């Protein structure tokens, strides 16, 4: 594996930008980003995609996909990993048909273990990316995260914790980073803030928002220090919505905040 830059970004937060993919990359490179989370790019071969990134002195830290996609053609994803010198493919969420019950989670875990073991033969693993739903507790006392942690095969699957969604689910971000020691290489870095919803009068109606790093309430220096200690190699910036703010300005704020924590 090549050395990866420790500050990366996934382009999901730029999906509403009218710029072309290449122009988005150029804007990010101008901010300072030299790494993205990406992979199979529609309309481009792996070689064309790599040539574009090379021309900008950028790299892909790890791939992003979903369980159905990877299951349907694991060889295609293995080839993409080889092209970009990556060893992990993010599974963005548990399939919708598996989210409602203990049995559903166990079916999804069996599927992820199966495809992860197929990938592992070629030196690639999956990385499970959480949302808040995994922190719901089932009647047997277990949460979805408990089931994932206990039953995903560590030789075939890692975790790609999302800091915002851990907080949104009622989890302790630092606890979960520590718990994933040895089973996490990439972290989705996303802040969490209480919405300035002046139109709401009931304190029980408080809304949350996605926020650029440092604009919310998460303890970023402690997150960075803890994550580095347990083996995290890249912090992948993601802000799902920017609420009217320029997403590139938000990306710049997040980059600066992580750089201030000692990352590059």
SEDREN-563164 format. One line per field, with one value per atom (N, C-alpha, C): residue number from 1; x, y, z. Coordinates in nm, 3 decimals, decimal comma, always signed. Each point is the difference from the previous one (the first is absolute). Layout:
BEGIN
resi <- NUM|... $
x <- X|... $
y <- Y|... $
z <- Z|... $
This chain:
BEGIN
resi <- 1|1|1|2|2|2|3|3|3|4|4|4|5|5|5|6|6|6|7|7|7|8|8|8|9|9|9|10|10|10|11|11|11|12|12|12|13|13|13|14|14|14|15|15|15|16|16|16|17|17|17|18|18|18|19|19|19|20|20|20|21|21|21|22|22|22|23|23|23|24|24|24|25|25|25|26|26|26|27|27|27|28|28|28|29|29|29|30|30|30|31|31|31|32|32|32|33|33|33|34|34|34|35|35|35|36|36|36|37|37|37|38|38|38|39|39|39|40|40|40|41|41|41|42|42|42|43|43|43|44|44|44|45|45|45|46|46|46|47|47|47|48|48|48|49|49|49|50|50|50|51|51|51|52|52|52|53|53|53|54|54|54|55|55|55|56|56|56|57|57|57|58|58|58|59|59|59|60|60|60|61|61|61|62|62|62|63|63|63|64|64|64|65|65|65|66|66|66|67|67|67|68|68|68|69|69|69|70|70|70|71|71|71|72|72|72|73|73|73|74|74|74|75|75|75|76|76|76|77|77|77|78|78|78|79|79|79|80|80|80|81|81|81|82|82|82|83|83|83|84|84|84|85|85|85|86|86|86|87|87|87|88|88|88|89|89|89|90|90|90|91|91|91|92|92|92|93|93|93|94|94|94|95|95|95|96|96|96|97|97|97|98|98|98|99|99|99|100|100|100|101|101|101|102|102|102|103|103|103|104|104|104|105|105|105|106|106|106|107|107|107|108|108|108|109|109|109|110|110|110|111|111|111|112|112|112|113|113|113|114|114|114|115|115|115|116|116|116|117|117|117|118|118|118|119|119|119|120|120|120|121|121|121|122|122|122|123|123|123|124|124|124|125|125|125|126|126|126|127|127|127|128|128|128|129|129|129|130|130|130|131|131|131|132|132|132|133|133|133|134|134|134|135|135|135|136|136|136|137|137|137|138|138|138|139|139|139|140|140|140|141|141|141|142|142|142|143|143|143|144|144|144|145|145|145|146|146|146|147|147|147|148|148|148|149|149|149|150|150|150|151|151|151|152|152|152|153|153|153|154|154|154|155|155|155|156|156|156|157|157|157|158|158|158|159|159|159|160|160|160|161|161|161|162|162|162|163|163|163|164|164|164|165|165|165|166|166|166|167|167|167|168|168|168|169|169|169|170|170|170|171|171|171|172|172|172|173|173|173|174|174|174|175|175|175|176|176|176|177|177|177|178|178|178|179|179|179|180|180|180|181|181|181|182|182|182|183|183|183|184|184|184|185|185|185|186|186|186|187|187|187|188|188|188|189|189|189|190|190|190|191|191|191|192|192|192|193|193|193|194|194|194|195|195|195|196|196|196|197|197|197|198|198|198|199|199|199|200|200|200|201|201|201|202|202|202|203|203|203|204|204|204|205|205|205|206|206|206|207|207|207|208|208|208|209|209|209|210|210|210|211|211|211|212|212|212|213|213|213|214|214|214|215|215|215|216|216|216|217|217|217|218|218|218|219|219|219|220|220|220|221|221|221|222|222|222|223|223|223|224|224|224|225|225|225|226|226|226|227|227|227|228|228|228|229|229|229|230|230|230|231|231|231|232|232|232|233|233|233|234|234|234|235|235|235|236|236|236|237|237|237|238|238|238|239|239|239|240|240|240|241|241|241|242|242|242|243|243|243|244|244|244|245|245|245|246|246|246|247|247|247|248|248|248|249|249|249|250|250|250|251|251|251|252|252|252|253|253|253|254|254|254|255|255|255|256|256|256|257|257|257|258|258|258|259|259|259|260|260|260|261|261|261|262|262|262|263|263|263|264|264|264 $
x <- +0,083|-0,083|+0,087|-0,034|+0,069|-0,037|+0,086|-0,033|-0,118|-0,098|-0,119|+0,003|-0,054|-0,011|-0,109|+0,021|-0,090|-0,129|-0,008|-0,125|-0,053|-0,119|-0,064|-0,142|-0,073|-0,137|-0,078|-0,127|-0,091|-0,084|-0,026|-0,065|-0,151|-0,055|-0,146|-0,054|+0,072|-0,046|+0,002|+0,060|+0,005|-0,097|-0,093|-0,086|-0,093|-0,027|-0,087|+0,079|+0,129|+0,083|-0,012|-0,015|-0,013|+0,131|+0,112|+0,129|+0,016|+0,082|+0,034|+0,085|+0,013|+0,082|+0,142|+0,057|+0,136|+0,011|-0,097|+0,005|-0,018|-0,081|-0,012|+0,135|+0,069|+0,130|+0,098|-0,002|+0,090|-0,028|-0,128|-0,036|+0,051|-0,017|+0,046|+0,152|+0,067|+0,147|+0,049|-0,071|+0,038|-0,014|-0,096|-0,017|+0,117|+0,053|+0,108|-0,017|-0,120|-0,024|+0,085|+0,064|+0,074|-0,052|-0,110|-0,056|-0,152|-0,062|-0,145|-0,037|-0,124|-0,060|-0,085|+0,026|-0,072|+0,001|+0,038|+0,006|-0,049|-0,092|-0,051|-0,074|+0,049|-0,055|-0,074|-0,131|-0,077|+0,063|+0,007|+0,053|+0,150|+0,071|+0,146|+0,049|+0,108|+0,068|+0,084|+0,043|+0,088|+0,128|+0,055|+0,122|-0,023|-0,113|-0,032|-0,019|-0,068|-0,025|+0,131|+0,087|+0,128|+0,085|-0,004|+0,078|-0,048|-0,130|-0,053|+0,049|-0,013|+0,046|+0,150|+0,076|+0,146|+0,035|-0,076|+0,029|-0,022|-0,081|-0,028|+0,078|+0,087|+0,074|-0,097|-0,101|-0,099|-0,005|-0,062|-0,011|-0,135|-0,032|-0,118|+0,047|-0,055|+0,041|-0,070|-0,128|-0,079|-0,124|-0,065|-0,116|-0,129|-0,106|-0,133|-0,101|-0,086|-0,104|-0,110|-0,078|-0,103|+0,007|-0,069|+0,012|-0,048|-0,114|-0,052|+0,099|+0,060|+0,094|+0,122|+0,059|+0,121|-0,033|-0,113|-0,041|-0,018|-0,052|-0,034|+0,122|+0,115|+0,119|+0,125|+0,036|+0,118|+0,128|+0,012|+0,123|+0,019|-0,110|+0,009|+0,056|-0,041|+0,047|+0,144|+0,035|+0,139|+0,092|-0,042|+0,080|+0,016|-0,106|+0,007|+0,095|-0,007|+0,092|+0,145|+0,026|+0,136|+0,045|-0,089|+0,036|+0,040|-0,065|+0,025|+0,076|+0,052|+0,078|-0,079|-0,124|-0,088|-0,024|-0,034|-0,025|-0,133|-0,088|-0,128|-0,110|-0,118|-0,118|-0,108|-0,043|-0,104|-0,135|-0,068|-0,141|-0,078|-0,071|-0,054|-0,108|-0,075|-0,105|-0,052|-0,073|-0,062|-0,117|-0,021|-0,111|-0,133|-0,085|-0,124|-0,087|+0,001|-0,086|+0,051|+0,119|+0,060|+0,003|-0,056|+0,021|-0,096|-0,107|-0,108|+0,008|+0,084|-0,005|+0,138|+0,009|+0,121|+0,032|-0,100|+0,023|+0,047|-0,055|+0,044|+0,147|+0,041|+0,142|+0,088|-0,044|+0,082|+0,010|-0,107|+0,007|+0,099|-0,006|+0,093|+0,144|+0,022|+0,135|+0,052|-0,084|+0,041|+0,041|-0,077|+0,033|+0,131|+0,019|+0,124|+0,120|-0,014|+0,111|+0,035|-0,102|+0,025|+0,075|-0,048|+0,067|+0,136|+0,010|+0,127|+0,106|-0,040|+0,096|+0,043|-0,091|+0,038|+0,104|-0,025|+0,094|+0,134|-0,006|+0,121|+0,102|-0,044|+0,094|+0,093|-0,044|+0,082|+0,050|-0,001|+0,057|-0,088|-0,132|-0,095|-0,102|-0,046|-0,107|-0,111|-0,115|-0,106|+0,014|-0,054|-0,003|-0,143|-0,059|-0,140|-0,013|-0,081|-0,025|-0,136|+0,001|-0,123|-0,079|-0,129|-0,085|-0,053|-0,107|-0,055|-0,079|-0,057|-0,093|+0,064|+0,132|+0,067|+0,002|-0,040|+0,001|-0,136|-0,099|-0,128|+0,022|-0,071|+0,014|-0,113|+0,035|-0,099|-0,050|-0,110|-0,056|+0,096|+0,100|+0,097|+0,108|-0,010|+0,096|+0,117|+0,016|+0,111|-0,037|+0,096|-0,019|+0,052|-0,036|+0,054|+0,152|+0,057|+0,146|+0,061|-0,066|+0,049|+0,008|-0,107|-0,003|+0,110|+0,016|+0,105|+0,137|+0,023|+0,131|+0,027|-0,102|+0,019|+0,008|-0,067|-0,014|+0,067|+0,039|+0,079|+0,137|+0,045|+0,129|+0,113|+0,084|+0,106|+0,100|+0,009|+0,093|-0,058|-0,129|-0,066|-0,068|-0,015|-0,076|+0,058|+0,011|+0,036|-0,121|+0,019|-0,100|+0,051|-0,092|+0,030|-0,097|+0,031|-0,091|-0,025|-0,124|-0,039|-0,028|+0,081|-0,007|-0,136|-0,054|-0,131|-0,108|-0,001|-0,108|+0,013|+0,124|+0,014|-0,065|+0,031|-0,058|-0,152|-0,049|-0,144|-0,073|+0,067|-0,060|+0,008|+0,062|+0,013|+0,124|+0,092|+0,124|+0,106|+0,103|+0,115|+0,107|+0,034|+0,091|+0,136|+0,056|+0,132|-0,004|-0,108|-0,013|-0,001|-0,075|-0,010|+0,127|+0,071|+0,132|+0,092|+0,002|+0,083|-0,042|-0,130|-0,049|+0,041|+0,016|+0,035|+0,151|+0,078|+0,146|+0,038|+0,083|+0,041|-0,098|-0,116|-0,103|-0,048|+0,081|-0,037|+0,125|-0,011|+0,110|-0,040|-0,129|-0,051|-0,119|-0,007|-0,105|-0,072|-0,134|-0,076|-0,010|+0,061|+0,010|-0,111|-0,094|-0,118|-0,046|-0,017|-0,041|-0,151|-0,042|-0,141|-0,034|-0,103|-0,040|-0,151|-0,041|-0,142|-0,044|-0,111|-0,048|-0,048|+0,031|-0,050|-0,146|-0,088|-0,139|-0,084|+0,001|-0,070|-0,151|-0,049|-0,143|-0,056|+0,086|-0,045|-0,003|-0,106|-0,012|+0,016|-0,026|+0,011|+0,143|+0,057|+0,139|+0,018|-0,107|+0,009|+0,005|-0,018|-0,002|+0,134|+0,105|+0,130|+0,044|+0,038|+0,047|+0,152|+0,057|+0,145|+0,032|+0,125|+0,046|+0,138|+0,033|+0,136|+0,081|+0,125|+0,081|+0,142|+0,064|+0,141|+0,080|+0,115|+0,082|+0,030|-0,026|+0,026|-0,118|-0,106|-0,119|-0,108|+0,024|-0,096|+0,055|-0,046|+0,035|+0,093|+0,050|+0,086|+0,142|+0,068|+0,135|+0,108|+0,032|+0,080|+0,144|+0,065|+0,137|+0,002|-0,094|-0,008|-0,035|-0,090|-0,035|+0,122|+0,073|+0,119|+0,103|+0,029|+0,102|-0,039|-0,126|-0,047|+0,005|-0,048|-0,003|+0,140|+0,093|+0,138|+0,057|-0,032|+0,053|-0,048|-0,124|-0,053|+0,024|+0,069|+0,039|-0,069|-0,081|-0,064|+0,106|-0,009|+0,098|-0,054|-0,132|-0,057|-0,132|-0,019|-0,122|-0,074|-0,115|-0,072|-0,111|+0,018|-0,098|-0,129|-0,112|-0,131|-0,097|-0,072|-0,108|-0,119|-0,100|-0,111|-0,076|-0,024|-0,068|+0,073|-0,004|+0,068|-0,097|-0,130|-0,105|+0,020|+0,030|+0,014|+0,141|+0,090|+0,139|+0,070|+0,104|+0,080|+0,068|-0,028|+0,059|+0,152|+0,057|+0,145|+0,060|-0,069|+0,045|-0,008|-0,106|-0,012|+0,112|+0,030|+0,109|+0,133|+0,018|+0,122|+0,008|-0,113|-0,003|+0,037|-0,055|+0,029|+0,146|+0,055|+0,142|+0,087|-0,030|+0,080|-0,009|-0,119|-0,019|+0,077|-0,001|+0,077|+0,149|+0,041|+0,142|+0,045|-0,087|+0,033|+0,015|-0,058|+0,013|+0,126|+0,081|+0,126|+0,001|-0,110|-0,008|+0,045|+0,024|+0,041|-0,074 $
y <- -0,120|+0,120|+0,125|+0,096|+0,127|+0,081|+0,095|+0,090|+0,087|+0,012|+0,080|+0,126|+0,106|+0,123|-0,017|+0,062|-0,028|+0,081|+0,105|+0,072|-0,034|-0,055|-0,039|+0,057|-0,024|+0,049|-0,090|-0,022|-0,067|+0,107|-0,016|+0,107|+0,001|-0,082|-0,003|+0,137|+0,075|+0,132|+0,103|-0,035|+0,091|-0,043|-0,090|-0,057|+0,103|+0,110|+0,103|+0,108|-0,009|+0,098|-0,024|+0,106|-0,017|-0,029|+0,005|-0,020|-0,145|-0,020|-0,134|-0,069|-0,131|-0,076|+0,054|+0,026|+0,052|+0,136|+0,087|+0,133|-0,009|-0,094|-0,020|-0,040|-0,091|-0,042|+0,117|+0,083|+0,115|+0,096|+0,021|+0,089|-0,059|-0,129|-0,065|+0,005|-0,021|+0,004|+0,140|+0,104|+0,137|+0,028|-0,067|+0,014|-0,063|-0,108|-0,073|-0,150|-0,047|-0,144|-0,069|-0,108|-0,083|-0,143|-0,023|-0,134|+0,009|-0,097|-0,012|-0,145|-0,019|-0,132|-0,009|-0,098|-0,009|-0,141|-0,013|-0,132|+0,000|-0,091|-0,017|+0,128|+0,066|+0,128|-0,019|+0,030|-0,020|+0,076|-0,069|+0,061|+0,001|-0,058|-0,002|-0,141|-0,040|-0,122|+0,029|-0,106|+0,018|+0,074|-0,034|+0,065|+0,149|+0,034|+0,141|+0,076|-0,064|+0,063|+0,024|-0,100|+0,015|+0,107|+0,007|+0,103|+0,140|+0,018|+0,129|+0,034|-0,094|+0,025|+0,026|-0,079|+0,020|+0,140|+0,050|+0,132|+0,111|-0,030|+0,097|-0,031|-0,101|-0,045|-0,038|-0,081|-0,048|-0,152|-0,057|-0,145|-0,038|-0,127|-0,056|-0,080|+0,031|-0,071|-0,135|-0,004|-0,123|+0,019|-0,110|+0,004|+0,019|+0,037|+0,014|-0,072|-0,080|-0,071|-0,042|-0,099|-0,060|-0,150|-0,069|-0,146|-0,065|+0,046|-0,061|+0,017|+0,118|+0,024|-0,089|-0,012|-0,081|-0,147|-0,045|-0,140|-0,033|+0,095|-0,029|-0,022|+0,062|-0,013|+0,028|-0,090|+0,026|+0,016|-0,069|+0,012|+0,142|+0,069|+0,137|+0,090|-0,022|+0,082|-0,035|-0,127|-0,039|+0,067|+0,002|+0,064|+0,149|+0,064|+0,142|+0,023|-0,084|+0,012|-0,013|-0,094|-0,016|+0,123|+0,058|+0,117|+0,118|+0,013|+0,117|-0,035|-0,123|-0,044|+0,016|-0,048|+0,006|-0,138|-0,006|-0,130|-0,008|+0,100|-0,001|+0,063|-0,061|+0,049|+0,028|+0,124|+0,036|-0,058|-0,063|-0,036|+0,110|+0,082|+0,125|-0,015|-0,111|-0,020|-0,143|-0,043|-0,132|+0,005|-0,103|+0,002|+0,029|+0,075|+0,048|-0,115|-0,111|-0,112|-0,073|+0,037|-0,069|+0,085|+0,119|+0,096|-0,013|-0,074|+0,009|-0,100|-0,101|-0,106|-0,060|-0,072|-0,077|-0,096|-0,075|-0,097|+0,069|+0,118|+0,074|+0,037|+0,048|+0,032|-0,123|-0,112|-0,120|-0,046|+0,016|-0,034|+0,091|+0,129|+0,095|-0,031|-0,033|-0,033|-0,123|-0,102|-0,120|+0,037|+0,088|+0,043|+0,077|+0,091|+0,078|-0,088|-0,097|-0,092|-0,080|-0,044|-0,080|+0,080|+0,120|+0,078|+0,050|+0,033|+0,042|-0,109|-0,124|-0,111|-0,022|+0,023|-0,009|+0,106|+0,123|+0,110|-0,024|-0,056|-0,016|-0,091|-0,088|-0,086|+0,082|+0,122|+0,090|+0,120|-0,012|+0,104|+0,121|-0,015|+0,110|-0,039|+0,097|-0,025|+0,102|-0,025|+0,101|+0,082|+0,122|+0,086|+0,044|-0,040|+0,032|+0,142|+0,081|+0,139|+0,010|+0,046|+0,006|+0,128|-0,009|+0,118|-0,008|+0,072|-0,003|-0,127|-0,059|-0,112|-0,120|-0,015|-0,115|+0,007|+0,112|+0,014|-0,027|-0,038|-0,045|-0,132|-0,015|-0,121|-0,097|-0,126|-0,103|-0,060|-0,075|-0,053|-0,086|-0,059|-0,083|+0,084|+0,133|+0,088|+0,042|-0,061|+0,031|+0,113|+0,087|+0,098|-0,057|+0,065|-0,040|+0,007|+0,103|+0,011|-0,115|-0,041|-0,117|-0,122|-0,022|-0,117|+0,008|+0,117|+0,017|-0,025|+0,057|-0,015|-0,145|-0,070|-0,137|-0,102|+0,027|-0,106|+0,028|+0,123|+0,021|-0,064|-0,066|-0,070|+0,103|+0,013|+0,102|-0,020|-0,122|-0,023|+0,045|+0,031|+0,036|+0,137|+0,056|+0,124|+0,087|+0,127|+0,100|+0,091|+0,097|+0,104|+0,131|+0,078|+0,135|+0,092|+0,024|+0,075|+0,140|+0,045|+0,136|+0,073|+0,102|+0,065|+0,066|+0,065|+0,066|-0,102|-0,110|-0,096|-0,079|-0,021|-0,059|+0,091|+0,130|+0,097|+0,004|+0,002|+0,007|-0,122|-0,114|-0,122|-0,014|+0,097|-0,006|-0,071|-0,029|-0,066|+0,100|-0,050|+0,080|-0,018|+0,108|-0,010|-0,056|+0,053|-0,046|-0,147|-0,039|-0,141|-0,092|+0,038|-0,088|-0,003|+0,110|-0,004|-0,095|+0,013|-0,090|-0,145|-0,024|-0,138|-0,063|+0,081|-0,051|-0,011|+0,015|-0,011|-0,129|+0,012|-0,115|-0,039|+0,067|-0,033|+0,125|+0,103|+0,124|+0,063|+0,043|+0,066|+0,137|+0,017|+0,126|+0,045|+0,131|+0,057|+0,109|-0,003|+0,109|+0,113|+0,113|+0,115|+0,098|+0,011|+0,083|+0,055|+0,131|+0,059|-0,004|+0,027|-0,010|+0,127|+0,070|+0,121|+0,002|+0,071|+0,024|+0,112|-0,022|+0,097|+0,127|+0,116|+0,127|+0,022|-0,086|+0,000|+0,089|+0,129|+0,095|-0,014|-0,066|-0,015|-0,111|-0,075|-0,107|+0,051|-0,028|+0,048|-0,112|-0,124|-0,110|-0,051|-0,008|-0,042|-0,145|-0,077|-0,137|-0,011|+0,112|-0,002|+0,041|+0,003|+0,044|-0,086|+0,066|-0,069|+0,002|-0,100|-0,002|+0,030|+0,039|+0,028|-0,060|-0,023|-0,032|+0,130|-0,010|+0,122|-0,027|+0,105|-0,012|-0,020|-0,061|-0,032|+0,129|-0,005|+0,115|+0,093|-0,020|+0,086|-0,063|-0,121|-0,069|-0,022|-0,106|-0,022|-0,116|-0,067|-0,116|+0,043|-0,079|+0,037|-0,047|+0,083|-0,048|-0,036|+0,075|-0,038|-0,136|-0,024|-0,131|-0,110|+0,030|-0,099|-0,035|+0,101|-0,026|-0,079|+0,043|-0,068|-0,146|-0,023|-0,136|-0,085|+0,055|-0,075|-0,036|+0,093|-0,032|-0,109|+0,004|-0,099|-0,141|-0,013|-0,134|-0,043|+0,083|-0,044|+0,064|+0,104|+0,068|+0,070|-0,017|+0,058|+0,120|+0,009|+0,112|+0,042|+0,130|+0,062|+0,058|-0,060|+0,032|+0,100|+0,123|+0,106|-0,030|+0,015|-0,013|+0,094|+0,077|+0,084|-0,015|-0,073|-0,040|+0,119|+0,101|+0,123|+0,118|+0,114|+0,120|+0,115|-0,022|+0,094|+0,140|+0,002|+0,128|+0,055|-0,055|+0,044|-0,063|+0,067|-0,051|-0,130|-0,113|-0,126|-0,003|+0,077|+0,005|+0,079|+0,106|+0,074|-0,088|-0,080|-0,093|-0,104|-0,050|-0,096|+0,062|+0,128|+0,070|+0,016|+0,033|+0,013|-0,133|-0,110|-0,131|-0,037|+0,029|-0,028|+0,076|+0,129|+0,083|-0,049|-0,043|-0,047|-0,128|-0,093|-0,125|+0,027|+0,092|+0,036|+0,058|+0,078|+0,059|-0,107|-0,118|-0,111|-0,082|+0,043|-0,065|-0,095|-0,001|-0,089|+0,072|-0,080|+0,061|-0,062 $
z <- +0,000|+0,000|+0,000|-0,084|-0,002|+0,123|+0,035|+0,109|-0,041|+0,087|-0,029|+0,085|-0,053|+0,076|+0,106|+0,116|+0,112|-0,006|-0,082|-0,020|-0,138|-0,004|-0,125|-0,001|-0,108|-0,010|-0,096|+0,031|-0,092|-0,067|-0,129|-0,076|+0,013|+0,087|+0,018|+0,035|+0,081|+0,041|-0,112|-0,114|-0,115|-0,110|+0,032|-0,103|-0,064|+0,069|-0,056|-0,075|+0,003|-0,072|-0,150|-0,080|-0,144|-0,072|+0,070|-0,064|-0,045|-0,103|-0,045|+0,106|-0,012|+0,093|+0,003|-0,118|-0,005|+0,067|-0,022|+0,061|+0,152|+0,046|+0,145|+0,059|-0,066|+0,049|+0,004|-0,103|-0,003|+0,114|+0,030|+0,111|+0,132|+0,017|+0,123|+0,010|-0,113|+0,002|+0,037|-0,046|+0,033|+0,149|+0,065|+0,145|+0,074|-0,055|+0,064|+0,000|-0,032|-0,001|-0,107|+0,040|-0,096|-0,001|+0,069|+0,011|-0,002|-0,065|+0,000|+0,029|+0,044|+0,001|-0,124|-0,083|-0,128|-0,053|-0,127|-0,060|-0,142|-0,029|-0,136|-0,040|-0,103|-0,043|-0,132|-0,004|-0,123|-0,117|-0,115|-0,122|-0,012|+0,097|-0,003|+0,031|-0,066|+0,039|+0,125|+0,066|+0,115|-0,040|-0,118|-0,045|-0,026|-0,062|-0,025|+0,131|+0,092|+0,129|+0,074|+0,001|+0,069|-0,066|-0,133|-0,070|+0,040|+0,014|+0,042|+0,140|+0,092|+0,136|+0,005|-0,075|-0,003|-0,049|-0,098|-0,055|+0,103|+0,101|+0,106|+0,128|-0,007|+0,118|+0,111|-0,037|+0,095|-0,004|+0,102|+0,010|+0,059|-0,009|+0,065|+0,121|+0,118|+0,120|+0,012|-0,037|+0,005|-0,086|-0,032|-0,089|+0,080|-0,071|+0,059|-0,087|+0,062|-0,076|+0,097|-0,042|+0,085|-0,013|+0,089|+0,005|-0,130|-0,052|-0,122|-0,115|-0,011|-0,108|+0,007|+0,118|+0,013|-0,019|+0,054|-0,018|-0,148|-0,077|-0,140|-0,087|+0,036|-0,085|+0,082|+0,091|+0,084|-0,080|-0,112|-0,080|-0,052|-0,034|-0,048|+0,110|+0,122|+0,111|+0,038|-0,010|+0,025|-0,102|-0,127|-0,104|+0,028|+0,048|+0,031|+0,118|+0,100|+0,113|-0,046|-0,087|-0,051|-0,076|-0,080|-0,080|+0,087|+0,117|+0,086|+0,127|+0,007|+0,115|+0,130|-0,001|+0,116|+0,056|+0,127|+0,062|+0,073|-0,021|+0,072|-0,085|+0,007|-0,070|+0,104|+0,007|+0,096|-0,043|+0,094|-0,015|+0,071|-0,077|+0,052|+0,105|-0,003|+0,099|-0,012|+0,098|-0,004|-0,098|-0,081|-0,096|+0,069|-0,068|+0,062|+0,049|-0,071|+0,037|+0,125|+0,047|+0,115|+0,127|-0,002|+0,108|+0,118|-0,016|+0,097|+0,115|-0,011|+0,099|+0,025|+0,110|+0,032|-0,115|-0,045|-0,108|-0,127|-0,028|-0,117|+0,008|+0,116|+0,018|-0,020|+0,054|-0,011|-0,146|-0,076|-0,143|-0,072|+0,032|-0,064|+0,039|+0,126|+0,045|-0,072|-0,018|-0,075|-0,142|-0,063|-0,136|-0,003|+0,096|+0,003|+0,027|+0,089|+0,024|-0,125|-0,072|-0,121|-0,105|-0,030|-0,104|+0,051|+0,129|+0,055|-0,009|+0,023|-0,010|-0,144|-0,094|-0,142|-0,033|+0,044|-0,026|+0,070|+0,121|+0,081|-0,067|-0,087|-0,072|-0,089|-0,033|-0,081|+0,080|+0,132|+0,084|+0,022|-0,022|+0,014|+0,106|+0,078|+0,097|-0,022|+0,062|+0,002|+0,127|-0,003|+0,118|+0,024|+0,111|+0,024|+0,054|-0,068|+0,036|+0,069|+0,124|+0,079|-0,022|+0,032|+0,018|+0,144|+0,030|+0,136|+0,026|-0,106|+0,016|+0,071|-0,013|+0,060|+0,152|+0,058|+0,145|+0,062|-0,083|+0,056|+0,074|+0,109|+0,081|-0,029|-0,023|-0,026|+0,133|-0,004|+0,125|+0,081|-0,065|+0,074|+0,068|-0,010|+0,066|-0,086|-0,116|-0,089|-0,095|-0,029|-0,106|-0,132|-0,108|-0,129|-0,001|+0,061|+0,005|+0,079|+0,108|+0,074|-0,091|-0,078|-0,088|-0,105|-0,061|-0,100|+0,060|+0,118|+0,064|+0,037|+0,047|+0,047|-0,112|-0,114|-0,101|-0,133|-0,029|-0,122|+0,017|-0,104|+0,001|-0,009|+0,104|-0,004|-0,113|-0,053|-0,111|-0,133|-0,002|-0,126|+0,005|+0,120|+0,013|+0,111|-0,032|+0,100|+0,023|+0,088|+0,021|-0,057|-0,056|-0,045|+0,075|+0,127|+0,085|-0,057|+0,014|-0,034|+0,131|+0,028|+0,131|+0,026|-0,102|+0,017|+0,034|-0,075|+0,018|+0,131|+0,047|+0,133|+0,104|-0,009|+0,094|-0,014|-0,124|-0,023|+0,054|+0,000|+0,051|+0,151|+0,066|+0,145|+0,047|-0,093|+0,039|+0,042|+0,064|+0,040|-0,106|-0,070|-0,114|+0,042|+0,107|+0,043|+0,043|+0,068|+0,040|-0,121|-0,104|-0,116|-0,081|-0,006|-0,067|+0,076|+0,131|+0,081|-0,018|-0,002|-0,011|-0,132|-0,103|-0,133|-0,020|+0,105|-0,013|-0,072|-0,100|-0,080|-0,108|-0,002|-0,099|-0,074|-0,001|-0,068|-0,060|-0,124|-0,069|-0,053|-0,030|-0,055|+0,084|+0,027|+0,083|-0,079|+0,000|-0,060|+0,102|-0,035|+0,090|-0,033|+0,091|-0,023|+0,134|+0,009|+0,128|+0,017|+0,122|+0,042|+0,076|-0,045|+0,072|+0,020|+0,102|+0,023|-0,092|-0,072|-0,098|+0,069|-0,059|+0,054|-0,041|+0,048|-0,046|+0,091|-0,026|+0,086|-0,008|-0,105|-0,016|+0,088|+0,066|+0,088|+0,143|+0,070|+0,137|+0,102|-0,040|+0,094|+0,007|+0,120|+0,010|-0,046|+0,001|-0,048|-0,151|-0,070|-0,146|-0,061|+0,080|-0,049|-0,118|-0,109|-0,120|-0,004|-0,067|-0,019|-0,145|-0,024|-0,135|-0,022|-0,126|-0,040|+0,005|+0,035|+0,011|-0,047|-0,050|-0,033|+0,129|-0,012|+0,116|+0,077|+0,131|+0,085|+0,018|-0,078|+0,011|+0,085|+0,050|+0,084|+0,139|+0,064|+0,139|+0,027|-0,104|+0,023|+0,035|+0,084|+0,048|-0,098|-0,096|-0,113|+0,035|+0,084|+0,033|+0,069|+0,089|+0,066|-0,099|-0,094|-0,103|-0,083|-0,046|-0,082|+0,079|+0,122|+0,079|+0,027|+0,034|+0,027|-0,126|-0,111|-0,126|-0,047|+0,009|-0,040|+0,089|+0,127|+0,093|-0,032|-0,051|-0,029|-0,144|-0,079|-0,133|-0,118|+0,022|-0,113|-0,083|-0,133|-0,092|-0,076|-0,017|-0,075|+0,061|+0,005|+0,052|-0,120|-0,033|-0,123|+0,031|-0,046|+0,026|-0,078|+0,068|-0,065|+0,070|-0,078|+0,052|-0,093|+0,044|-0,086|-0,057|+0,085|-0,042|+0,061|-0,072|+0,049|+0,026|-0,021|+0,041|-0,060|-0,129|-0,070|-0,003|+0,081|-0,006|-0,120|-0,048|-0,111|+0,043|-0,067|+0,045|-0,009|-0,093|-0,011|+0,116|+0,043|+0,117|+0,124|+0,010|+0,112|-0,003|-0,121|-0,014|+0,042|-0,033|+0,039|+0,151|+0,062|+0,147|+0,066|-0,052|+0,058|-0,018|-0,116|-0,025|+0,100|+0,015|+0,091|+0,144|+0,041|+0,137|+0,025|-0,095|+0,017|-0,007|-0,087|-0,005|+0,133|+0,064|+0,129|+0,109|-0,024|+0,093|-0,028|-0,098|-0,028|-0,118|-0,078|-0,115|-0,127|-0,105|-0,127|-0,119 $
